[in-house]
Amino acid sequence: MFFNSWYDLLRLVIVGSLAYAGLIMILQTTGKRTLAKMNAFDLVVTVAFGSTFASAILNKDVSLSEALAAFALLCGLQYCVTFMSVRSEKFQDLIKAEPRLLYHRGRFLEAAMRDERVTKEEIFATMRSAGVADPQDVDAVVLETDGSFSVVSGATPGPMGTMAYVNGANDAGDA
């Protein structure tokens, strides 16, 4: 229960290290977009990477070459999906969701919230996470295509206000 064999531990270290190095090389080859979290397909690929990696290091029936082939397949499929979505508006409409306005200038958009299964409490939490103390300072809260929330605040001067991203590493300069 606590220890099987030194061979199992050695296999885990060797296969885990090589699978990790292989995944890093494949990701370097395919570019930053492979791990971007811009839509549901990106999330599926990210989760599948983790699952494949775990299978490779813990399941003796999965060889290192099979794990590396699975990583390459996932990256290739992700590349194909993004390639097609950039070049075909119909394909993009098929696979991507649209951002959804949930709160606008002091008013909750109940139908949109119901459709997206978002509560007022979640919107208030999003505002707090964005550093907004008073909901009246918020022009809009948008549920983005990747599932994160954007808080658009009119507290600072400018035609569009300030964009603060929650659940992401972006700041107003990335908007």
Sequence and secondary structure as in RCSB ss.txt:
>XXXX:A:sequence
MFFNSWYDLLRLVIVGSLAYAGLIMILQTTGKRTLAKMNAFDLVVTVAFGSTFASAILNKDVSLSEALAAFALLC
GLQYCVTFMSVRSEKFQDLIKAEPRLLYHRGRFLEAAMRDERVTKEEIFATMRSAGVADPQDVDAVVLETDGSFS
VVSGATPGPMGTMAYVNGANDAGDA
>XXXX:A:secstr
     HHHHHHHHHHHHHHHHHHHHHHHHH GGGG  SSHHHHHHHHHHHHHHHHHHH TTS HHHHHHHHHHHH
HHHHHHHHHHHH HHHHHHH    EEEEETTEE HHHHHHHT  HHHHHHHHHHTT S GGGEEEEEE TTS EE
EEE SSSSSS EEEESSSS  GGG 
